[in-house]
Amino acid sequence: MSTSPVLAVRPLGFPWETADPFLFCAYHDDAYPKGNGKMGPAVPLAGRDIGQDFSRKDGWSMYHGDSVPGFPAHPHRGFETVTIVRKGLIDHSDSLGATARFGGGDVQWVTAGKGIVHSEMFPLLKEDQDNPLELFQIWLNLPKRSKMAEPHFTMLWNEQVPRRVLADAEGRKTEVAVIAGQFGDVAPLAPPPDSWAAQDESGVAIWTLRMEAGAAMQLPAAPLAGTQRTLYFFKGAAANVGGQPVQGPVAITLEADVIVPIVAGDTVCEFLLLQGRPIGEPVAQYGPFVMNTQQEIAQAMQDYRRTQFGGWKFGDAAPVHGTEPKRFAKYPDGREEVPA
């Protein structure tokens, strides 16, 4: 008699709960309206708690922005952010001196390490139509030996992110985007050098799956023992995972060491997979600081007050990068990059 690979199914909240080595995943799906010519929404902001607007009023939030939605300058230490933008654009600026505009499938990977200050603003460039934004921001922990590593910023452009299109016996397709962790013979782009994902023993994988209605595919078994695996079913009404019917949106904890069959329901189904071997160290967190002890948290706060983690090099806490939609990255060494 077979045993189901599904260990638990739970509703999705905000943010999404994750398992070690991940800290959480924030999923933003905002139906922003037309822009006002200043990269903000062309509608009144009355009724919103400006500076702290997570209201989802009219299907979108300003977050910590006051005129442009997003997250003005704020610090991080001791972990990484992996930001996958599916729709819309993000303007990034940081205390290393890096800037970027990215979106439409691009992935930004930032190792905060010993400390970085960055802003993430959501410019609404289109004035003649709506400006939808959809993204994941995944917080990936760092082991103790890497928590004070040098900060690192990199872009994985949509055009370079490896993908595999699978077809089932009926020709129905599944597209897998491989952000981290090998999928079959598809290898990912290199993660930052001090990332837990860069370690052979980590087993970290970050994949997105888009399945046509009725499509069938199989998740390969994780190659390393002790891997934890969660599948987030975030778009679509129904699917069958590991032989068990599920109704979205839900987080599905799976056995990682077995092949798991997935069959989409009557509509397109989309999933995010996060898996990895636990770091297995104590986690002390205070807002944007994630260390191993409360003493280290206190030190992080003291260091930030004293040094501002290198200081803010911009005249505005919420810089945006002009009205042209062109995607780009400018690195701390002055090197500039655009998608191929």
The 8 nearest C-alpha neighbors of each residue, nearest first, counted from 0:
[[1, 2, 3, 4, 242, 241, 243, 5],
 [2, 0, 3, 4, 242, 241, 257, 5],
 [1, 3, 4, 0, 5, 241, 242, 6],
 [2, 4, 5, 241, 1, 242, 6, 243],
 [3, 5, 254, 253, 241, 6, 2, 259],
 [6, 4, 253, 3, 7, 252, 241, 254],
 [5, 7, 252, 253, 4, 254, 8, 251],
 [8, 6, 252, 251, 5, 9, 253, 250],
 [9, 7, 251, 250, 252, 249, 10, 6],
 [8, 10, 250, 249, 11, 7, 251, 252],
 [11, 9, 249, 250, 248, 12, 8, 247],
 [10, 12, 249, 15, 248, 250, 9, 13],
 [11, 13, 15, 14, 10, 16, 249, 9],
 [14, 12, 15, 25, 11, 26, 16, 24],
 [13, 15, 25, 12, 24, 16, 23, 26],
 [16, 14, 24, 13, 12, 23, 11, 25],
 [15, 17, 23, 14, 24, 18, 22, 12],
 [18, 16, 23, 21, 22, 15, 19, 24],
 [17, 19, 21, 20, 22, 227, 16, 229],
 [20, 18, 21, 277, 278, 22, 17, 276],
 [19, 21, 277, 140, 278, 18, 139, 275],
 [22, 20, 139, 19, 18, 17, 140, 23],
 [21, 23, 138, 139, 17, 140, 19, 20],
 [24, 22, 17, 16, 138, 15, 21, 137],
 [23, 25, 137, 15, 136, 14, 138, 26],
 [26, 24, 14, 136, 135, 15, 27, 137],
 [27, 25, 135, 134, 24, 28, 136, 14],
 [26, 28, 134, 133, 29, 25, 135, 132],
 [27, 29, 133, 132, 26, 134, 30, 131],
 [30, 28, 59, 132, 31, 131, 58, 27],
 [31, 29, 131, 58, 59, 32, 132, 28],
 [30, 32, 130, 131, 29, 59, 129, 33],
 [33, 31, 129, 130, 40, 30, 34, 41],
 [34, 32, 129, 126, 128, 41, 125, 130],
 [35, 33, 126, 40, 123, 41, 39, 125],
 [34, 36, 41, 37, 40, 39, 38, 126],
 [37, 35, 38, 34, 126, 39, 124, 41],
 [36, 38, 35, 39, 34, 67, 123, 124],
 [39, 37, 123, 122, 124, 36, 34, 67],
 [38, 40, 67, 34, 66, 37, 35, 123],
 [41, 39, 34, 42, 35, 32, 33, 123],
 [42, 40, 35, 34, 33, 39, 32, 43],
 [41, 43, 40, 44, 32, 35, 33, 34],
 [44, 42, 45, 41, 40, 46, 47, 39],
 [43, 45, 47, 46, 42, 49, 40, 48],
 [46, 44, 47, 43, 48, 49, 42, 56],
 [45, 47, 44, 48, 49, 43, 56, 54],
 [46, 48, 49, 45, 44, 52, 54, 56],
 [49, 47, 52, 51, 50, 46, 54, 53],
 [48, 50, 51, 47, 52, 65, 63, 64],
 [49, 51, 63, 64, 65, 52, 48, 62],
 [50, 52, 63, 49, 62, 48, 53, 61],
 [51, 53, 62, 48, 61, 54, 49, 60],
 [52, 54, 60, 62, 55, 51, 61, 59],
 [53, 55, 56, 52, 60, 47, 59, 48],
 [56, 54, 59, 58, 60, 53, 57, 29],
 [55, 57, 54, 58, 59, 60, 47, 53],
 [58, 56, 59, 55, 30, 60, 31, 54],
 [59, 57, 55, 56, 30, 29, 60, 31],
 [60, 58, 55, 29, 30, 56, 57, 31],
 [59, 61, 55, 53, 62, 52, 54, 56],
 [60, 62, 68, 52, 64, 63, 69, 53],
 [63, 61, 52, 53, 60, 51, 69, 64],
 [64, 62, 50, 51, 70, 69, 61, 52],
 [65, 63, 68, 69, 61, 67, 50, 62],
 [64, 66, 49, 50, 67, 63, 68, 61],
 [67, 65, 39, 64, 68, 40, 38, 61],
 [68, 66, 39, 64, 38, 65, 122, 69],
 [69, 67, 61, 64, 121, 120, 62, 66],
 [70, 68, 120, 64, 121, 62, 119, 63],
 [69, 71, 119, 63, 118, 120, 64, 62],
 [72, 70, 317, 118, 316, 119, 73, 64],
 [71, 73, 118, 117, 316, 116, 317, 70],
 [72, 74, 116, 117, 71, 118, 75, 70],
 [75, 73, 116, 115, 287, 117, 76, 114],
 [76, 74, 287, 115, 288, 114, 111, 116],
 [77, 75, 114, 288, 111, 113, 112, 78],
 [76, 78, 146, 112, 289, 290, 111, 141],
 [79, 77, 140, 141, 111, 139, 76, 112],
 [80, 78, 110, 139, 109, 111, 138, 140],
 [79, 81, 138, 109, 137, 108, 82, 139],
 [80, 82, 108, 137, 136, 107, 138, 83],
 [83, 81, 136, 107, 106, 135, 80, 137],
 [82, 84, 106, 135, 134, 105, 85, 136],
 [85, 83, 134, 102, 104, 105, 86, 103],
 [84, 86, 104, 103, 133, 134, 83, 102],
 [87, 85, 132, 133, 103, 84, 102, 131],
 [86, 88, 132, 102, 131, 103, 130, 133],
 [87, 89, 102, 101, 121, 100, 122, 90],
 [90, 88, 121, 101, 100, 120, 119, 91],
 [89, 91, 100, 120, 119, 99, 319, 121],
 [90, 92, 119, 99, 98, 118, 89, 100],
 [93, 91, 98, 118, 117, 97, 99, 90],
 [94, 92, 117, 95, 116, 97, 96, 118],
 [93, 95, 116, 311, 96, 310, 309, 115],
 [96, 94, 93, 97, 331, 309, 115, 150],
 [95, 97, 331, 94, 93, 312, 98, 92],
 [96, 98, 330, 331, 329, 93, 95, 92],
 [99, 97, 92, 329, 91, 328, 96, 93],
 [100, 98, 328, 91, 327, 90, 329, 101],
 [99, 101, 90, 326, 327, 89, 91, 328],
 [100, 102, 326, 88, 89, 105, 99, 327],
 [103, 101, 88, 84, 105, 104, 87, 89],
 [102, 104, 85, 86, 105, 84, 87, 157],
 [103, 105, 157, 85, 84, 102, 83, 106],
 [106, 104, 157, 156, 102, 103, 84, 155],
 [105, 107, 83, 155, 82, 154, 156, 84],
 [106, 108, 154, 82, 81, 153, 155, 109],
 [109, 107, 81, 153, 80, 152, 154, 82],
 [110, 108, 152, 80, 79, 151, 111, 153],
 [109, 111, 79, 151, 150, 112, 78, 152],
 [112, 110, 150, 76, 114, 115, 79, 78],
 [113, 111, 148, 147, 77, 146, 150, 114],
 [114, 112, 147, 76, 148, 146, 149, 77],
 [113, 115, 76, 111, 308, 112, 75, 150],
 [114, 116, 111, 75, 308, 74, 94, 117],
 [117, 115, 74, 94, 73, 93, 72, 75],
 [118, 116, 93, 72, 92, 73, 94, 115],
 [117, 119, 72, 71, 92, 91, 70, 317],
 [120, 118, 91, 70, 90, 69, 89, 71],
 [119, 121, 69, 90, 89, 70, 68, 122],
 [120, 122, 89, 69, 68, 88, 90, 123],
 [123, 121, 38, 124, 120, 67, 39, 88],
 [122, 124, 38, 34, 39, 130, 125, 121],
 [125, 123, 38, 122, 34, 322, 126, 324],
 [126, 124, 34, 127, 128, 123, 33, 130],
 [125, 127, 34, 33, 128, 35, 124, 36],
 [128, 126, 125, 33, 129, 34, 124, 130],
 [129, 127, 33, 126, 125, 130, 32, 34],
 [128, 130, 32, 33, 31, 131, 125, 127],
 [129, 131, 31, 32, 123, 33, 125, 132],
 [132, 130, 30, 31, 29, 87, 129, 86],
 [133, 131, 87, 86, 29, 28, 130, 30],
 [134, 132, 28, 86, 85, 27, 84, 29],
 [135, 133, 84, 27, 85, 83, 26, 136],
 [134, 136, 26, 83, 82, 25, 137, 27],
 [135, 137, 82, 25, 24, 81, 83, 80],
 [136, 138, 24, 81, 80, 23, 135, 139],
 [137, 139, 80, 22, 23, 79, 21, 24],
 [140, 138, 21, 79, 22, 78, 20, 137],
 [139, 141, 78, 20, 21, 79, 22, 138],
 [140, 142, 78, 146, 195, 145, 77, 143],
 [143, 141, 144, 145, 278, 146, 140, 195],
 [142, 144, 146, 145, 141, 291, 290, 280],
 [143, 145, 142, 146, 147, 141, 148, 193],
 [146, 144, 148, 143, 147, 142, 141, 193],
 [147, 145, 77, 112, 143, 148, 141, 144],
 [146, 148, 113, 112, 145, 149, 77, 144],
 [149, 147, 112, 145, 113, 146, 150, 193],
 [148, 150, 112, 113, 151, 147, 111, 114],
 [151, 149, 111, 112, 110, 148, 115, 114],
 [150, 152, 110, 109, 149, 111, 153, 191],
 [153, 151, 109, 108, 110, 150, 154, 330],
 [154, 152, 108, 107, 109, 155, 151, 191],
 [153, 155, 107, 156, 106, 108, 152, 328],
 [154, 156, 106, 105, 107, 160, 157, 159],
 [157, 155, 105, 158, 159, 154, 338, 106],
 [156, 158, 105, 104, 160, 159, 155, 103],
 [157, 159, 156, 160, 338, 339, 105, 104],
 [160, 158, 156, 157, 161, 155, 339, 188],
 [159, 161, 157, 158, 156, 155, 162, 178],
 [162, 160, 177, 159, 176, 187, 185, 163],
 [163, 161, 176, 175, 177, 160, 164, 174],
 [162, 164, 175, 174, 165, 176, 161, 185],
 [163, 165, 174, 173, 175, 172, 162, 166],
 [166, 164, 173, 172, 174, 163, 167, 216],
 [165, 167, 172, 170, 171, 173, 164, 168],
 [168, 166, 170, 169, 171, 215, 214, 172],
 [167, 169, 170, 166, 171, 215, 214, 172],
 [170, 168, 167, 171, 166, 214, 172, 215],
 [169, 171, 166, 167, 168, 172, 214, 165],
 [172, 170, 214, 166, 167, 169, 211, 213],
 [171, 173, 166, 165, 211, 214, 210, 170],
 [172, 174, 210, 165, 209, 164, 211, 166],
 [175, 173, 164, 209, 208, 163, 165, 210],
 [174, 176, 208, 163, 162, 207, 177, 164],
 [177, 175, 162, 207, 206, 161, 178, 174],
 [176, 178, 206, 161, 187, 179, 162, 175],
 [177, 179, 205, 206, 187, 176, 160, 180],
 [180, 178, 204, 205, 187, 177, 203, 181],
 [181, 179, 204, 203, 187, 205, 182, 202],
 [180, 182, 186, 185, 187, 183, 179, 184],
 [183, 181, 185, 184, 180, 186, 177, 219],
 [182, 184, 185, 181, 219, 186, 163, 218],
 [183, 185, 182, 186, 181, 163, 187, 161],
 [186, 184, 182, 183, 181, 187, 161, 163],
 [185, 187, 181, 184, 182, 188, 180, 161],
 [188, 186, 179, 177, 178, 181, 180, 161],
 [187, 189, 190, 186, 160, 178, 179, 161],
 [188, 190, 187, 191, 197, 179, 192, 186],
 [189, 191, 197, 192, 188, 196, 194, 179],
 [192, 190, 194, 193, 189, 197, 151, 110],
 [191, 193, 194, 197, 190, 189, 151, 195],
 [194, 192, 191, 145, 195, 197, 148, 110],
 [195, 193, 196, 197, 191, 192, 190, 141],
 [194, 196, 197, 198, 141, 201, 193, 142],
 [195, 197, 194, 203, 198, 201, 190, 202],
 [198, 196, 194, 195, 190, 192, 199, 193],
 [199, 197, 201, 200, 196, 195, 194, 202],
 [200, 198, 201, 197, 202, 196, 195, 203],
 [199, 201, 198, 202, 276, 223, 203, 196],
 [202, 200, 276, 203, 198, 199, 275, 196],
 [201, 203, 275, 276, 200, 223, 204, 226],
 [204, 202, 275, 196, 201, 274, 180, 179],
 [203, 205, 180, 179, 274, 273, 275, 206],
 [204, 206, 179, 273, 178, 272, 180, 177],
 [207, 205, 177, 272, 176, 178, 271, 204],
 [206, 208, 271, 176, 175, 270, 272, 209],
 [209, 207, 175, 270, 269, 174, 210, 271],
 [210, 208, 269, 174, 173, 268, 270, 175],
 [211, 209, 173, 268, 267, 214, 172, 269],
 [210, 212, 267, 214, 172, 171, 213, 173],
 [213, 211, 266, 267, 265, 214, 263, 264],
 [212, 214, 263, 264, 265, 211, 262, 215],
 [215, 213, 171, 211, 263, 212, 262, 210],
 [214, 216, 262, 261, 167, 263, 213, 217],
 [217, 215, 261, 260, 262, 167, 218, 214],
 [218, 216, 260, 259, 261, 219, 258, 215],
 [217, 219, 259, 258, 260, 220, 216, 261],
 [220, 218, 258, 217, 221, 259, 257, 183],
 [219, 221, 257, 258, 256, 255, 222, 218],
 [220, 222, 256, 255, 223, 219, 226, 257],
 [221, 223, 220, 224, 256, 202, 226, 255],
 [224, 222, 221, 226, 202, 225, 256, 200],
 [223, 225, 226, 222, 256, 221, 276, 255],
 [224, 226, 276, 223, 227, 277, 255, 275],
 [225, 227, 276, 275, 224, 255, 223, 228],
 [228, 226, 274, 275, 276, 255, 225, 229],
 [229, 227, 274, 255, 253, 273, 252, 226],
 [230, 228, 252, 273, 251, 272, 253, 274],
 [229, 231, 272, 251, 250, 271, 232, 252],
 [230, 232, 250, 271, 270, 233, 249, 251],
 [233, 231, 270, 249, 248, 247, 234, 269],
 [232, 234, 248, 231, 270, 269, 247, 249],
 [235, 233, 269, 268, 232, 248, 247, 236],
 [234, 236, 268, 267, 237, 266, 247, 269],
 [235, 237, 247, 246, 234, 266, 264, 238],
 [236, 238, 246, 264, 245, 247, 235, 263],
 [239, 237, 263, 264, 245, 262, 244, 240],
 [238, 240, 244, 262, 243, 261, 242, 245],
 [241, 239, 261, 243, 242, 260, 244, 238],
 [240, 242, 260, 259, 243, 4, 3, 261],
 [241, 243, 240, 239, 244, 3, 260, 261],
 [242, 244, 240, 239, 241, 245, 5, 3],
 [245, 243, 239, 238, 240, 242, 246, 237],
 [246, 244, 238, 237, 239, 243, 247, 240],
 [247, 245, 237, 236, 248, 238, 244, 249],
 [248, 246, 249, 236, 232, 237, 233, 235],
 [247, 249, 233, 232, 11, 10, 246, 234],
 [250, 248, 10, 247, 11, 232, 9, 231],
 [249, 251, 231, 9, 8, 230, 11, 232],
 [252, 250, 8, 230, 229, 7, 231, 253],
 [251, 253, 229, 7, 6, 5, 228, 230],
 [254, 252, 5, 6, 4, 228, 255, 229],
 [253, 255, 4, 256, 257, 5, 228, 6],
 [254, 256, 221, 228, 257, 253, 220, 226],
 [255, 257, 220, 221, 254, 224, 258, 222],
 [258, 256, 220, 255, 259, 254, 219, 221],
 [257, 259, 220, 219, 218, 217, 260, 256],
 [258, 260, 218, 241, 217, 257, 261, 219],
 [259, 261, 217, 241, 216, 240, 218, 258],
 [262, 260, 240, 216, 239, 215, 217, 241],
 [261, 263, 215, 239, 214, 238, 213, 264],
 [264, 262, 238, 213, 214, 212, 268, 210],
 [263, 265, 238, 237, 213, 266, 212, 262],
 [264, 266, 212, 213, 263, 267, 237, 236],
 [267, 265, 212, 264, 235, 268, 211, 236],
 [266, 268, 212, 211, 210, 235, 269, 263],
 [269, 267, 235, 210, 234, 263, 209, 266],
 [270, 268, 209, 234, 208, 233, 232, 210],
 [269, 271, 232, 208, 231, 207, 233, 272],
 [272, 270, 207, 231, 230, 206, 208, 273],
 [271, 273, 230, 206, 205, 229, 231, 207],
 [274, 272, 205, 229, 204, 228, 230, 271],
 [273, 275, 228, 204, 227, 203, 229, 272],
 [276, 274, 203, 202, 226, 227, 201, 277],
 [275, 277, 226, 201, 202, 225, 227, 278],
 [278, 276, 19, 20, 279, 275, 226, 227],
 [277, 279, 20, 280, 142, 276, 19, 201],
 [278, 280, 277, 281, 19, 20, 142, 276],
 [279, 281, 278, 282, 291, 142, 143, 277],
 [282, 280, 291, 283, 279, 292, 290, 278],
 [283, 281, 291, 290, 284, 280, 289, 292],
 [284, 282, 291, 290, 292, 289, 293, 281],
 [285, 283, 289, 288, 286, 290, 282, 296],
 [284, 286, 288, 287, 289, 296, 283, 290],
 [285, 287, 288, 284, 289, 75, 74, 296],
 [286, 288, 75, 285, 74, 289, 76, 284],
 [289, 287, 76, 285, 75, 286, 284, 77],
 [290, 288, 284, 77, 283, 76, 78, 285],
 [289, 291, 283, 77, 292, 282, 295, 296],
 [290, 292, 282, 283, 281, 295, 143, 280],
 [293, 291, 295, 283, 294, 290, 296, 282],
 [292, 294, 296, 295, 283, 297, 291, 290],
 [293, 295, 297, 292, 296, 298, 291, 299],
 [294, 296, 298, 292, 293, 297, 299, 290],
 [295, 297, 293, 299, 298, 294, 290, 300],
 [298, 296, 294, 300, 295, 299, 301, 293],
 [297, 299, 295, 301, 296, 300, 302, 294],
 [300, 298, 296, 302, 301, 297, 303, 295],
 [299, 301, 303, 297, 298, 302, 304, 296],
 [300, 302, 298, 304, 299, 303, 305, 297],
 [303, 301, 305, 299, 300, 304, 306, 298],
 [302, 304, 307, 300, 306, 305, 301, 308],
 [305, 303, 301, 302, 307, 306, 300, 308],
 [304, 306, 302, 303, 307, 301, 308, 300],
 [307, 305, 308, 303, 302, 304, 309, 310],
 [308, 306, 303, 310, 309, 304, 305, 302],
 [309, 307, 306, 114, 115, 310, 303, 116],
 [308, 310, 307, 94, 306, 311, 95, 115],
 [309, 311, 307, 308, 94, 312, 306, 116],
 [310, 312, 94, 313, 309, 93, 116, 307],
 [313, 311, 310, 94, 96, 314, 93, 95],
 [314, 312, 315, 311, 316, 318, 92, 96],
 [313, 315, 312, 316, 318, 311, 317, 319],
 [314, 316, 317, 313, 318, 72, 71, 312],
 [315, 317, 72, 71, 318, 314, 313, 118],
 [316, 318, 71, 315, 118, 72, 120, 319],
 [319, 317, 315, 316, 320, 92, 313, 120],
 [320, 318, 90, 321, 317, 120, 122, 91],
 [319, 321, 90, 318, 322, 100, 99, 323],
 [322, 320, 323, 319, 324, 38, 124, 122],
 [321, 323, 124, 324, 320, 38, 36, 37],
 [322, 324, 325, 321, 124, 320, 326, 100],
 [325, 323, 326, 322, 124, 100, 88, 321],
 [324, 326, 323, 327, 100, 101, 337, 322],
 [327, 325, 100, 101, 337, 324, 338, 328],
 [328, 326, 337, 100, 99, 336, 325, 101],
 [327, 329, 99, 336, 335, 98, 330, 337],
 [328, 330, 335, 98, 97, 334, 99, 333],
 [329, 331, 97, 334, 333, 332, 335, 328],
 [330, 332, 97, 96, 333, 95, 329, 334],
 [333, 331, 330, 334, 329, 96, 97, 335],
 [334, 332, 330, 331, 329, 335, 97, 96],
 [333, 335, 330, 332, 329, 336, 331, 328],
 [336, 334, 329, 328, 330, 333, 337, 327],
 [335, 337, 328, 327, 329, 334, 338, 330],
 [336, 338, 327, 326, 328, 339, 335, 325],
 [339, 337, 156, 158, 336, 327, 326, 157],
 [338, 337, 158, 159, 156, 336, 157, 327]]
